């Protein structure tokens, strides 16, 4: 009986992983409004009833998409951090990792807006956001405290986090012309002004 339970658990994990990937790909292709359970089910090769079993609401689907995007951002940031050779390069790696060109799209930015709107209504979203915020803060503080005193490092890290969120939220607007490269450049200019200030 234990073997059956383990096998069922393994199948459910695989099924959930496949559905999250299908939700993410469906979102990229059709956008938020077009991310339906029927399309997700078709892409995953499962019935829409199974999709509804794993995702009880649109908020849960959005959470899955944002979780997937967060994972990809984290992967990109880790690769950049490994290549960084100095604390200042580590700060740049964290900034650039949050603006990978293939992820900094209008549709993903709109998913972030929907996700932020759902914060406070679902505990798992709040917990996920706290983890993301803590990881960003930790990565920035580790590098910045090697460049400036801790008080200034905290202030700069907080401003960087606000700027990253701001550029993502702004990018959801149809008329926003700031691309990933411009967002990185503008945040880097701010960081330089803070690090070089007396």
C-alpha positions in Angstrom: 0.0 0.0 0.0 2.9 2.4 0.8 4.3 1.8 -2.7 0.9 2.8 -4.3 0.8 6.0 -2.2 4.4 6.9 -3.1 3.6 6.3 -6.8 0.4 8.4 -6.6 2.3 11.2 -4.9 5.0 11.1 -7.6 2.4 11.1 -10.4 0.6 14.1 -8.8 3.9 16.0 -8.5 4.7 15.3 -12.2 1.2 16.2 -13.2 1.3 19.5 -11.2 4.7 20.4 -12.7 3.4 19.7 -16.2 0.3 21.8 -15.6 2.4 24.7 -14.3 4.6 24.6 -17.4 1.4 24.4 -19.6 -0.1 27.4 -17.8 3.1 29.4 -18.2 3.4 28.6 -22.0 -0.4 29.2 -22.5 0.0 32.5 -20.7 2.9 33.5 -22.9 1.0 32.6 -26.1 -2.5 34.0 -25.2 -1.9 36.5 -22.4 -3.8 36.7 -19.1 -7.3 36.8 -20.6 -6.6 33.9 -22.9 -5.1 31.7 -20.2 -8.1 29.4 -19.9 -8.3 26.0 -18.2 -9.4 24.5 -21.6 -6.2 25.7 -23.3 -4.0 24.7 -20.4 -5.6 21.3 -20.4 -5.1 20.9 -24.1 -1.5 21.9 -23.9 -0.8 19.5 -21.0 -2.8 16.7 -22.6 -5.2 16.6 -19.7 -8.9 17.4 -19.2 -9.9 20.8 -18.0 -11.4 19.0 -14.9 -7.9 18.0 -13.9 -6.7 21.6 -14.3 -9.6 22.8 -12.1 -8.6 20.1 -9.5 -5.1 21.6 -9.2 -6.0 25.2 -9.7 -9.1 26.3 -7.9 -9.1 29.9 -9.2 -7.6 32.3 -11.7 -5.5 33.7 -8.8 -3.9 30.3 -8.4 -3.1 30.1 -12.1 -1.5 33.6 -12.0 0.4 32.5 -8.9 1.7 29.5 -10.8 2.8 31.7 -13.7 4.5 34.2 -11.5 6.2 31.3 -9.5 7.6 29.9 -12.8 8.8 33.4 -13.9 10.4 33.9 -10.5 12.2 30.5 -10.9 13.5 31.6 -14.3 14.7 34.9 -12.9 16.4 33.2 -10.0 18.2 30.8 -12.4 19.4 33.7 -14.5 20.5 35.6 -11.5 22.5 32.7 -10.1 24.3 32.2 -13.4 25.2 35.9 -13.4 26.3 35.9 -9.8 28.6 33.0 -10.5 30.3 35.0 -13.3 30.7 38.1 -11.1 34.2 38.8 -10.0 33.7 41.7 -7.5 31.0 43.0 -5.1 30.0 45.7 -7.6 29.6 43.1 -10.3 27.4 41.1 -8.0 25.1 44.1 -7.6 24.9 44.4 -11.4 24.3 40.7 -11.7 21.3 40.9 -9.4 19.9 43.9 -11.2 20.4 42.4 -14.7 19.0 39.0 -13.5 15.7 40.7 -12.8 15.4 42.0 -16.4 16.3 39.1 -18.6 15.0 40.3 -22.0 13.0 37.1 -22.7 11.2 37.5 -19.4 10.7 41.3 -19.3 7.7 41.2 -21.5 4.4 43.1 -21.4 2.4 40.0 -20.7 4.6 38.8 -17.9 4.5 42.3 -16.4 0.7 42.2 -16.6 0.8 38.9 -14.7 2.8 40.6 -12.0 0.2 43.3 -11.7 -2.6 40.6 -11.3 -0.4 38.8 -8.8 0.2 41.9 -6.7 -3.5 42.6 -6.8 -4.1 39.2 -5.3 -1.6 39.6 -2.4 -3.3 39.7 0.9 -6.1 37.4 -0.3 -4.0 34.2 -0.5 -1.5 33.2 2.1 0.7 31.1 -0.3 1.2 34.2 -2.5 2.2 36.3 0.5 4.6 33.6 1.6 6.1 33.3 -1.9 6.5 37.1 -2.2 8.3 37.2 1.2 10.8 34.6 0.0 11.4 36.5 -3.2 11.9 39.8 -1.4 14.2 38.2 1.2 16.3 36.5 -1.6 16.7 39.8 -3.4 17.6 41.7 -0.3 20.1 39.1 0.8 21.9 39.0 -2.5 22.1 42.8 -2.7 23.1 43.3 1.0 25.9 40.6 0.7 27.5 42.7 -2.1 26.6 46.2 -1.0 28.0 45.8 2.6 31.4 45.2 1.0 31.1 48.5 -0.8 29.5 50.9 1.8 28.5 50.9 5.4 25.5 48.8 6.4 23.0 51.7 6.8 23.7 53.0 3.3 23.8 49.4 1.9 20.3 48.9 3.4 19.0 52.1 1.9 20.4 51.4 -1.6 19.1 47.8 -1.5 15.6 49.0 -0.6 15.7 51.6 -3.4 16.9 49.0 -5.9 14.0 46.6 -5.0 11.5 49.5 -5.4 13.0 50.4 -8.8 12.9 46.8 -10.0 9.2 46.5 -8.9 8.4 49.9 -10.4 9.9 49.1 -13.8 8.0 45.8 -13.9 4.7 47.3 -12.9 5.2 50.2 -15.4 6.0 47.8 -18.2 2.4 46.4 -17.9 1.2 49.7 -19.6 0.7 49.5 -23.3 2.6 52.8 -23.9 5.6 52.0 -21.7 8.7 52.2 -24.0 11.4 51.2 -21.4 12.9 47.9 -22.4 15.1 45.7 -20.2 18.4 47.4 -21.3 17.0 50.8 -20.4 15.7 49.7 -17.1 19.0 48.1 -16.2 20.9 51.2 -17.3 18.7 53.6 -15.3 19.0 51.5 -12.1 22.7 51.2 -12.6 23.0 55.0 -12.9 21.1 55.4 -9.6 23.4 52.8 -7.9 26.5 54.6 -9.1 25.2 57.9 -7.8 24.5 56.4 -4.3 27.8 54.5 -4.1 29.9 57.5 -5.1 28.1 60.0 -2.8 30.2 61.2 0.1 
